[in-house]
Amino acid sequence: MFSAGLAFNHILSFCIDYRNCYPIQAMISEPTYLAAKMVSHTVRQHFEQQRTLLGYPSDDGVYVPDIQIIEAIIDAAFWASLRREEGYEPKISLALLPPEPTEHNLIFQRRQRFTPYNLVKLSPAVVQPGIHLGIWFEDDNLHIWGTAQDLPPLCFVLEVVEAGLLVVKQKQSDQVGKFINVAVLKGDQIKIIDETQWGMSESPDMLSALLGFPISARADRSANVLVQLAMGMRSHGRGALLLVVPQNSSAWLHSVVKPINYLIDPVFSLVPNGNGETSSHAHTEALHKAITAVGGYSAIDGATVITKDHQLLAFGAKIARSPNALPVEKIMLTEPIAGGAIQQLDATNIGGTRHLAAAQFVHDQRDSLALVASQDGTFTVFSWSENQEMVHGHRIDTLLM
C-alpha cells in the first residue's frame, strides 16, 4: 500500500525546494514536455550528419549531444519560458559546451543547477545577442557553469524566443556569430528545417544564406544585409513590405502609384562607403544604424524600395499593376521544413493586401524581390520562378527566429 509518507518522500526526491521544482537528474528523468522527446532523435541525427559532412574526426573536440541531453535541455527551457521574472517574459540563449576560460567566457566559482528556476533567474545576463548560458554535464547531471561567447564549431544552441517558443540552432563552423536554425518548437508544433525542399535551386541568395548554403562572398554580403533588413521589418510588429529592385533601372516605377510621397533624392546608401580610415567596428555600427532606420521606414503604410546594391529609393510607395501586365492569378508557396508540401494557391488566398501587392509586383517586375512581414509573425519572400513561370513565395519565418 502506497502511504502518504512514501508519496511525500517520492515528491521530495524530485523537488528539493519549491523554487527548483524540476528533476535533479535532469538528463536521466523523462521529459514532461512531449515535444522534447519527439524532436530529440532528429536533432541528434542532424548534428551527426553535419559532423560527417564537414569532416570532423571523432577526437577533435566537436561534441554531438546525446538524445537524453537534448531532451533535458529542451524540457527545462520550455518550462522556463512559461515563467516570469519580475513581470518580464524570459528570453534565454543556452549553449552546450564545457567550461573553458577564454577572453569572453565567464565561469562561475559555484556552478548552478540546471533548472527552469535558475534559467529564468539568469536570463537577464544573456538577453544581449551573442551571449549564452554555458551548459555542461557531469555525473549524469546538467549544470550551468557561466556565460559563453566563444562557441566551438557545430555547438548546440537553444534559444527561448518567447513563452512556449524555442529554436534549436547550430553554430556555423566558418563564420563568427553565425547560426543555422535546426528546429522550431512552438507548444505542440514542431518544424524541422529541411534545406532539400523542392525549389531551392531558384531560391534567393538571402534564403540560401539563412540555410547555410555556400554562396559567393559578394552575394553573401548582399544576403546578409537583406537578412538584417528582414529582422528590422519584423521588430516593430506592424507588418511591412520591402521591394528589392535592380540598380540603375526605373522599370519599377511602372508598378507603383505616382506621385510617391516619400521619394528619396539623392538616394541613400545603406552600406557605408569603405575606405582605409574606416574601422570594421565603425563600418558595422553605421550599417546597423542605417538598417534600423530602414526598418522604421518600413512601418509606414506602403512599400519601402531599395536597389540590389542597397540604395534606399523610397518608402510609403503604393503598389499598382503595371499598365500592360496581367493580374497575378496563382502563386507557388513553399516552406523549407520537413514534410512541407508545395502549394499552388490563388493569389487572393495567400494572405492580406501586402501579400497580394507583393505577388503582383514580382509578377510585373520579374527581376525583383518582395519581402513581406506580417503582423502575426510570418515572413515571406516573393521571387519569380523561371522554371515554373510563376511567382514563388518562400515562407522563411522559421529561419529568422
N, C-alpha and C positions, 0 to 999 in steps of 0.2 A: 504494500500500500504506500502511495506517494504522500508523505506527510508535508505539512506546511513548512516545517523546519528545513526539510530537504529541498523543497521548492525555493525557499529563501536563499539557501546556500548556492543553488543552481543559478539563480539570477545574479547573486553576488559575484560568482566566478566570471560573469560576462561584464558586469558593470561595477567597477571598483568604486566609482563615485558618480553622482548624478550628472556631473559636467561631462564626463568621458564615457557616456553610456554607449559603448561600442566594444566589440570583442577585442580583448588584449591580443589574442593570437590572430592578428588581422590577416595574415597570409593563409592560415590553416582554416579558419572558420568559413562556412558557406556564406556567400554574399546574400544580403537581403534585398538588394536591387537586382531584379532578374535580368535586366539588360546587360549588366556587367558579365554575367555568366554566358549570355547568348553571344556576346561580341568577342570575348577573350581569345577564343581559338583563332578567329580570323585575324585579329590584331597580331597575335603571336606569329602566325604564318606570314603576314606581311613583312615583319621585321626580319624573319629568317630569309625570306626571298630577297629582301634588299641587301642583306649581308652577303649573300651568294652573288647577287647581281653586281655588286660593287667590288667584289673580290677580296673581302677582308678575311684573313686566315683566322682559325679558331682561337689563337693565342695572342691576338693583337689588342685585347682590352676592350673591344667593342662588345657591349653586353646586349643580348637578346632576352627580354624579360620572360620569366616563366608565366604560364597561364594563371596560376594561383595569385601571383603578384599583381598581374594586370587586373584580375577580378577585385582584389582587395583595394587597390588604388582607386579604381573607378567607383567602387561601392562607397568608400569613405568620402570621396569627393562629391558624389551625388547627394548624400545626406548632409554634407556641409553646405551645399548650395541652397538647401531649403531653410537654413538657419539665418539669423540676423545678428549683426554686431553693431550695437548702439543704433539700431534702426536701419543700418545700411545692408544692402544685399551684397554678399561677398563675391569678389572676383579674385580668383586664385589661379596661379600657374605652378604646376608641380613638375619637377624633372627627376627622373630615376637615374642616379649616378652616385658612386662612392664619394665620401668626403675627401676632397683633395684641396690643400691650401694653394690658392693662386692669387694673383693680384686683385681679382674681383670677387672671389668666393669668400663668404664669411662663415666661419664654423663656430657653432655654439659650444661652450665649455660643457654644458649638460644637454645632451640630445633630448628631444621631446618625443613623447609617444605619438604615434601616427593615429590620430582620432579626428572625427569631424569637429569636435570642440577646439582642439589645438589648431586645426587648419583655419577655422574661422578667426580665432584669436590672432593668428599670424598673418592673415590675409592682407592687412594694410601695408605690410612690409614688401609685398610683391605686386602692388597694384600698378606700378610703372612697367612699361614694356621692357622686355629683356632681362627681367629679374624673376627667378623661380625659387620656390621652396625646394631644397635638396632633400630627396628621399632615398633611403637605402635600407638594407635588411641585415639582420644579424640574429643568429639563434632562432630562426623561424619567426622573427618579429620585424615589422617595418617601423622605422623611426624617422623623424625629421632632424637633420643634422645641421641645418643652417640655410643660407641663401646662396644661390648659384647664378652666375652669369656666363661662365666659361663652360660650355657644354661639348661633350665629345661627339664625333660623328654617329649618326643613327640613334641619338639619345631619345628615349621615350619621354614625351612631354604630354601632360594632360592639363587642359585649361577649363576652368569653371567660368563660363561666359555670363550666365545668369541663372536664376533658380531653375533647376532641372535640365539645364542645357550644358553639355560637356563636349569638348572636342579633343580627340586623340591626335597628336601631332608627332612628326618625325623630324629631327634635326637634319638639315641638309649637310652633306659631308663636305661640300666645297665652297659654301658661302656663309659668311658670318651673319648670324641673326636670322637666317632664312629657314623657314619651317614649311613642311608639306602636311596638309591635313590628311589623316588616315581614315577617321571615322567621326561621325557626329551623332550624339545621343541626346534626344530630347524626350524626356519622360520614357514612354514605352516605344518610341520611334527610333529606329537605328538606320543610319545611312552610311554605307561603306563606300569610300571613294574608289572609283574604278576608271583609270585613265584609258582603258582599252575600249571604252564605249564607241559605238559607230559614229563616224563623222569627225573624229579627231584630226584627220589629215587636213581638213579645211578650217580648223579652229583658229581663231585669232592668236597672235603671239601672247597676248595677255593671259588667255586660258592655258596655253602651253606652259607659261612661266609658273602659274599657280599650281600646276600639276607636277612641276619639277622636270619638265622635258628640257633637254639641251637645245638651246637656240643661239643664234649669233649674238655676239656682245652688243652690237648696235640695237638689235631687236630686243635684247634683254633690258637695256636701259629704257627703251620706249615702253616695254611691257610693264616695267616696274613703276613708271610714272602713272600709267593707267590703273594699276592696282592701288596705288596710293590715292588717286582720284576717286576710285570706287569706294574706298574706305571713307573719304571725306563726304561723298554723296550720301552715305548711309548714316553718318554720325548725327545729322540734325533731325532725322526721323520724319521729315516732311514729305519724302518722296522727291525724286529728281530725275532729270533726263539730260544726258550728255551726248552730243554728236561729235564724232571724230572724222574730219573731212580731209581730203588731200591738200597738201600745201600748194600755194600758188595757183589755186583754182577757185573760180567764182560760181561753178555749176550748182553748188549747194543753195545759192540764193534763189534758185528757181523753185525750191521746195519749202520756202518759208514766206510768211506774210510780211509785206513791206508797207510802211517803214518799220525797221527794227528799232525799238525804243532804246535798247542798250547795246548799240554797236560800238566796238572799241576802235578808236583811231587816235594814234597809231596802235597797231596790235601790240599785245603784251606777251612777252616770252615767259613761260613758266619755269624754264630751265635757265639758271643764270649763265651768262657768258663766262666760260672758263678762261683763266689766264694764270700766269705764273705767280701772281701775287695773291691769288685767292686760295685759302686753305681748304682742305677737304671738308673740315667741320663747318666752315663758313658757307661753303657751297651747299652742303646738305641742309643747313639751317635755312638758307634763303629759299631752297626748293620746297622745304616743308612749309614755310610761311606762304609761298605762292599757291601751293596745293590746298592749304587750309582756306585761303581766300576764295579760291575757285569752288571749293566745297560749299562755302557760304553763298556764293552767287547762284549755285545750283538750286538753292531753296526758293529762289524767285520763280514765280509761275512762268512756265515756258521752258525752252531748251537752252542749255549752255553749249556754245560751239567752240571747239578748238581744232587746230590742224594736227596732222600726224607728227609734225615736228614740234608740237607743244606750244603753239602760239594761240593765245586767247583772242577770239574774234568777236564774240558777242555773248550775251546772256539774256534771258527773258524772251527768246525768239519763239514765235508761234509757227508750228509746222503746218504746211498745206500741201496737197497733192500737186506735183509738177503739172503744168498745163497740158503736156502731151502724154502724160503717163496714165496707166490704167489703175483702178483701185486694187490694193493688195487683197487677195481673196483667201489664200491659205498660207500657213507657215509651218515649218518643221520645228519641233521643240524637243530638245534632249537635255539630260542632266547626267553628269559624269559620276553616277553611282551604280553600284552593283544592282542588277535587276531592273535598271531604268529602261523603259521602253521608248522607242522612237514614236513620237506622236505627230500626226498631221492634223492641224486644227484650223477651223475657220478663224480668220483674223479677228473677228468680233468676239471670239471666245478665249483670247489669250490673256486678258486682264482688263485694266481700265483704259482710259483715254491716252495715257502716256505710252502704254504698250502698243496700242493701235497706231499712234502717231509715229513711234519709233520704227515699227514694221513698215509703214508706208514710206518713211524717209529712206530706209535702206532699199526698199523695192525700187524707188526712183533713183537714188544715188548709190549705185552698186559697188563703188569703190570706197564706201564709208562704213563706219561702225556706229551703233547707237547703244548706249548703256542706260538701263532703266533701274532705278532703285525704288522699290515700293514701300509704302508706309508700314506694311505688315512684315517687312524684313527681307522679302525675296529680292533677288538681283538677277537681271537678265541682260545678256549681251547679244545684240542682233547683228548678223553679218549676212552677206549674200553667198549662197552655195552655188558654185558653178556646176557641180556635178548634178544637183537636183533641180537647178534653175528655179530656186525659190528662196525666200528669206528663212534663215536658220536662227532660231532663238536658243541660246545656251543658258540654262539656269545654273548659276555658279554661286549662289549664296552659301552653299556648304563649304566652298573653298575660301571664302572671305572671313570666316569666323576666327 
